[in-house]
Amino acid sequence: MTNGAVLQGDASALPFPEKTFSAAIAVLVLHHLKSRAAQERAFAEIFRVLRPGGVFLAVEIQDGWLNRIGHIRSTFVPVAPAMVSERLAAAGFADTSIDFLRGAYRIRALRARTSDNSSR
């Protein structure tokens, strides 16, 4: 008996139907997307696959010299905490909150149950 599956995919082109999930979680993922535009597409895709009332949770590291050094051989496109609410709102999310942790921060945003964005 299996309780789940592993699927490798692209965050900016999720292979799921619209309004499939009640939650989406991205832990240390967003800063590995190759550009800010790819992050914007990922936000839009996450919004698309969430059901109304669904929640998006993410944990990201902050920009800084130590994190840049740690990513010398990999992609590091930091997501500025000051811009997260605006960027997620542009994708259709509401009620965004940010909690700062030691060296990182947590993002929480909702796809409204009913709103003008419900047709997205």
C-alpha positions in Angstrom: 0.0 0.0 0.0 1.3 3.5 -0.9 0.3 6.7 0.9 1.9 9.1 -1.5 4.1 9.7 -4.5 7.2 11.7 -5.3 7.0 14.0 -8.3 9.8 16.1 -9.6 8.6 19.2 -11.4 9.0 22.9 -12.1 7.5 25.3 -9.6 6.7 27.8 -12.4 4.7 25.2 -14.4 3.1 22.8 -11.9 1.6 19.7 -13.4 -1.7 19.8 -11.4 -5.2 20.9 -12.2 -6.5 24.3 -11.0 -7.8 24.4 -7.3 -6.4 20.9 -6.4 -4.7 21.5 -3.0 -5.7 23.0 0.3 -2.1 23.9 1.1 1.3 24.4 -0.6 4.6 24.4 1.2 8.0 25.7 -0.1 10.9 25.2 2.3 14.1 26.8 1.1 12.9 26.7 -2.5 12.1 30.2 -3.8 15.7 31.5 -3.7 16.8 28.6 -5.9 14.6 29.7 -8.8 16.7 31.3 -11.5 15.2 34.7 -11.6 12.7 37.0 -10.0 10.4 36.3 -13.0 10.6 32.6 -12.3 9.6 33.3 -8.7 6.6 35.4 -10.0 5.5 32.5 -12.2 5.8 30.1 -9.2 3.7 32.4 -7.1 1.0 32.4 -9.8 1.2 28.6 -10.2 0.9 28.1 -6.5 -2.1 30.4 -6.4 -3.6 28.5 -9.3 -3.4 25.0 -7.7 -4.7 26.1 -4.3 -8.4 25.8 -3.6 -10.3 28.9 -2.3 -9.3 29.1 1.4 -6.0 27.4 0.7 -2.8 28.4 2.4 0.7 28.9 1.1 3.5 28.5 3.6 7.2 29.1 2.8 10.4 29.4 4.7 13.2 31.4 3.1 16.7 32.6 4.1 17.6 36.2 4.2 20.1 37.9 1.9 23.5 38.2 3.3 27.1 37.5 2.6 27.1 34.2 4.4 24.2 32.9 2.4 25.7 34.2 -0.8 29.0 32.4 0.0 27.0 29.2 0.7 25.4 29.4 -2.7 28.5 30.2 -4.7 28.0 27.0 -6.9 24.2 27.2 -6.9 21.4 29.7 -7.7 20.7 32.3 -5.1 18.0 34.9 -6.0 16.9 36.2 -2.5 13.3 37.0 -1.9 13.2 40.4 -0.1 10.9 40.1 2.9 9.8 43.8 2.4 8.4 42.9 -1.0 6.8 39.5 -0.3 3.3 40.9 0.5 3.2 43.0 -2.6 4.6 40.2 -4.9 2.1 37.6 -3.5 -0.8 40.1 -3.8 0.1 40.5 -7.5 -0.4 36.8 -7.8 -3.8 37.0 -6.1 -2.9 36.1 -2.5 -4.4 37.9 0.6 -3.6 38.1 4.3 0.1 37.6 3.9 2.2 37.5 7.1 5.9 37.2 7.7 7.5 35.9 10.8 11.2 36.4 11.3 13.2 33.4 12.6 16.9 33.2 13.3 18.5 33.7 9.9 15.3 33.0 8.0 11.7 34.1 7.7 8.4 32.3 7.4 5.7 33.4 4.9 2.0 32.6 5.2 -0.5 33.7 2.5 -4.1 32.7 1.7 -6.1 32.2 -1.4 -9.3 34.0 -0.4 -12.5 31.8 -0.2 -14.4 34.3 -2.3 -13.1 37.4 -3.9 -12.5 39.1 -7.2 -9.6 36.8 -7.6 -11.8 33.6 -7.6 -11.7 33.5 -11.4 -7.9 33.2 -11.6 
